[in-house]
Amino acid sequence: MKKSKLFIFGILLSAVLILSCNKAKRNELVNSWKVTNVEANKKPLSDSLKNIILTNGQLTFTEDGHVTGFLLREMTDGTYALTKKGKSLVIKDETGTPWPCVSTITKDELILEAEEVKLTLKKI
């Protein structure tokens, strides 16, 4: 009986630790970010597209899982999901089209690496 209680306690403790790690990264993500660098991954990007993204690129993540801003076009009511201890971010626009990327989040920098592009954003 004691071993089963200890086992259940261990599972609960593990779940709490996993959830707290994701929440900590989510708290670092919640803010407004400005695109400061654009790099093409597989296919080259035109200079005009890079300039549009650098000039207008901005994302605002809210605590309730919503995102607004501009990347390739205006996003007024998107959603996001942050998983894998903050290393995986999926942004969905208003139509539900997903944009999955590998994310690196620090206190003042956000790096989003998708299949076609790598974006560096700074907290504003």
KEKE-3310 file (N, C-alpha, C; in steps of 0.2 Angstrom, whole numbers, plus 5000, padded with zeros to 4 digits):
npx = (5004:5010:5019:5012:5006:5017:5021:5011:5012:5024:5022:5012:5020:5030:5021:5017:5030:5033:5023:5025:5037:5033:5024:5033:5041:5030:5026:5038:5036:5024:5021:5026:5034:5047:5052:5069:5078:5079:5081:5083:5079:5078:5073:5077:5073:5066:5073:5064:5053:5059:5062:5049:5045:5054:5051:5038:5036:5030:5024:5012:5010:4997:4992:4981:4982:4982:4987:4993:4997:5010:5017:5020:5008:4994:4989:4975:4967:4974:4980:4990:5001:5012:5024:5034:5043:5044:5051:5044:5033:5017:5009:4993:4983:4969:4961:4964:4976:4990:5007:5020:5035:5052:5056:5066:5067:5072:5075:5074:5074:5068:5068:5062:5061:5056:5051:5054:5060:5070:5067:5072:5067:5065:5061:5049)
npy = (4994:5006:5008:5010:5022:5030:5029:5035:5048:5051:5052:5062:5073:5073:5077:5090:5097:5096:5104:5116:5120:5122:5132:5142:5145:5149:5161:5169:5171:5178:5193:5208:5207:5211:5209:5207:5201:5191:5176:5165:5148:5135:5138:5153:5169:5184:5200:5210:5204:5201:5214:5218:5210:5213:5227:5227:5217:5210:5202:5199:5190:5184:5180:5171:5163:5169:5177:5191:5202:5204:5195:5187:5192:5202:5197:5195:5188:5176:5160:5152:5138:5132:5120:5105:5109:5123:5123:5120:5129:5132:5142:5148:5155:5166:5158:5145:5139:5131:5136:5128:5129:5128:5134:5146:5153:5167:5179:5192:5189:5180:5166:5160:5146:5140:5129:5136:5148:5158:5167:5181:5189:5203:5208:5220)
npz = (5000:5004:4994:4983:4985:4986:4973:4966:4971:4966:4952:4952:4956:4946:4935:4940:4940:4926:4920:4926:4921:4907:4909:4914:4903:4894:4901:4899:4885:4884:4878:4868:4853:4841:4825:4821:4813:4798:4791:4777:4775:4767:4754:4745:4750:4744:4743:4744:4751:4763:4768:4770:4780:4790:4792:4796:4804:4818:4834:4846:4860:4871:4888:4888:4877:4864:4849:4840:4826:4814:4801:4788:4783:4790:4806:4815:4825:4830:4837:4849:4853:4865:4867:4873:4883:4880:4868:4856:4846:4840:4829:4825:4812:4809:4801:4805:4800:4803:4809:4812:4822:4828:4844:4852:4868:4877:4890:4883:4869:4855:4845:4831:4821:4807:4793:4781:4785:4796:4810:4820:4835:4845:4862:4865)
capx = (5000:5014:5023:5007:5005:5023:5021:5006:5015:5030:5018:5009:5026:5032:5017:5018:5036:5033:5018:5028:5042:5030:5021:5038:5042:5025:5027:5043:5034:5019:5024:5026:5040:5048:5057:5075:5082:5076:5085:5080:5082:5079:5072:5079:5068:5067:5075:5058:5049:5063:5061:5042:5045:5058:5048:5031:5035:5029:5019:5010:5007:4994:4992:4975:4984:4980:4993:4991:5003:5011:5023:5019:5002:4991:4985:4971:4965:4977:4981:4997:5002:5019:5025:5040:5046:5045:5055:5040:5028:5013:5005:4988:4980:4962:4958:4966:4981:4996:5014:5024:5042:5056:5057:5071:5065:5076:5071:5073:5075:5064:5070:5057:5064:5051:5054:5056:5063:5072:5066:5074:5063:5067:5056:5048)
capy = (5000:5012:5009:5013:5029:5033:5029:5040:5054:5052:5054:5069:5077:5074:5081:5097:5099:5097:5109:5122:5122:5125:5139:5147:5147:5153:5168:5173:5172:5183:5200:5210:5205:5215:5205:5210:5197:5186:5171:5160:5141:5131:5142:5160:5174:5190:5206:5214:5201:5202:5221:5219:5207:5217:5233:5227:5211:5210:5198:5200:5184:5185:5174:5167:5159:5172:5180:5196:5205:5204:5191:5188:5196:5204:5192:5199:5184:5170:5157:5148:5133:5131:5113:5103:5114:5129:5122:5120:5134:5132:5148:5147:5162:5166:5152:5139:5137:5131:5138:5125:5131:5127:5141:5147:5159:5170:5185:5197:5187:5175:5164:5155:5142:5136:5125:5140:5154:5158:5174:5183:5194:5206:5210:5228)
capz = (5000:5004:4988:4978:4987:4984:4966:4964:4973:4961:4946:4953:4957:4939:4931:4942:4937:4919:4919:4928:4916:4901:4911:4915:4896:4892:4904:4895:4878:4884:4877:4861:4850:4835:4821:4820:4808:4794:4787:4773:4777:4762:4748:4746:4751:4740:4747:4746:4756:4769:4770:4772:4787:4795:4793:4799:4808:4826:4837:4853:4863:4877:4893:4886:4871:4858:4846:4835:4824:4807:4799:4780:4783:4796:4810:4820:4830:4830:4843:4849:4858:4867:4870:4873:4887:4876:4862:4850:4846:4834:4828:4820:4810:4810:4797:4808:4796:4808:4807:4817:4822:4834:4847:4858:4871:4882:4893:4878:4862:4853:4839:4828:4815:4803:4788:4776:4787:4803:4812:4827:4837:4851:4866:4864)
cpx = (5004:5018:5018:5006:5011:5024:5017:5009:5020:5027:5016:5015:5029:5028:5017:5024:5036:5028:5021:5033:5039:5027:5027:5040:5037:5025:5032:5041:5028:5022:5023:5033:5041:5053:5063:5079:5078:5081:5082:5083:5083:5078:5074:5073:5070:5069:5068:5053:5053:5062:5054:5042:5048:5055:5042:5031:5035:5023:5018:5007:5004:4994:4986:4976:4982:4987:4990:4998:5004:5018:5023:5013:4999:4988:4982:4968:4967:4978:4988:4997:5010:5020:5032:5045:5049:5049:5051:5034:5024:5008:4999:4984:4973:4958:4960:4972:4987:5002:5018:5031:5045:5057:5062:5069:5069:5072:5070:5074:5071:5066:5065:5060:5059:5055:5057:5060:5064:5071:5069:5070:5066:5061:5055:5044)
cpy = (5006:5013:5012:5020:5033:5034:5034:5047:5056:5055:5061:5074:5079:5078:5089:5100:5101:5103:5116:5124:5125:5132:5144:5150:5151:5160:5172:5175:5177:5190:5202:5209:5209:5210:5209:5207:5192:5182:5166:5153:5137:5134:5149:5164:5181:5195:5210:5211:5201:5209:5222:5216:5211:5224:5232:5221:5212:5205:5200:5194:5186:5179:5169:5163:5162:5176:5185:5199:5204:5200:5192:5192:5198:5198:5195:5195:5177:5167:5154:5143:5132:5124:5111:5107:5120:5129:5121:5124:5133:5138:5147:5154:5161:5160:5145:5136:5137:5133:5135:5128:5129:5134:5140:5154:5161:5176:5191:5195:5180:5173:5159:5152:5138:5132:5130:5146:5154:5166:5175:5189:5196:5208:5218:5230)
cpz = (5000:4998:4983:4979:4985:4977:4963:4965:4968:4954:4946:4953:4950:4935:4933:4939:4930:4917:4921:4924:4910:4903:4912:4908:4893:4895:4901:4888:4878:4884:4870:4859:4843:4831:4819:4815:4805:4790:4783:4775:4771:4755:4749:4746:4747:4745:4749:4751:4763:4772:4773:4779:4792:4797:4797:4804:4815:4828:4844:4855:4870:4881:4891:4880:4864:4855:4840:4832:4816:4805:4791:4779:4790:4799:4816:4826:4830:4837:4843:4854:4859:4870:4870:4877:4884:4870:4855:4851:4839:4834:4823:4818:4811:4806:4800:4805:4801:4805:4813:4817:4829:4837:4852:4861:4877:4885:4888:4871:4861:4846:4837:4821:4812:4797:4783:4778:4795:4805:4819:4829:4844:4855:4865:4870)
residu = (MET:LYS:LYS:SER:LYS:LEU:PHE:ILE:PHE:GLY:ILE:LEU:LEU:SER:ALA:VAL:LEU:ILE:LEU:SER:CYS:ASN:LYS:ALA:LYS:ARG:ASN:GLU:LEU:VAL:ASN:SER:TRP:LYS:VAL:THR:ASN:VAL:GLU:ALA:ASN:LYS:LYS:PRO:LEU:SER:ASP:SER:LEU:LYS:ASN:ILE:ILE:LEU:THR:ASN:GLY:GLN:LEU:THR:PHE:THR:GLU:ASP:GLY:HIS:VAL:THR:GLY:PHE:LEU:LEU:ARG:GLU:MET:THR:ASP:GLY:THR:TYR:ALA:LEU:THR:LYS:LYS:GLY:LYS:SER:LEU:VAL:ILE:LYS:ASP:GLU:THR:GLY:THR:PRO:TRP:PRO:CYS:VAL:SER:THR:ILE:THR:LYS:ASP:GLU:LEU:ILE:LEU:GLU:ALA:GLU:GLU:VAL:LYS:LEU:THR:LEU:LYS:LYS:ILE)
# end
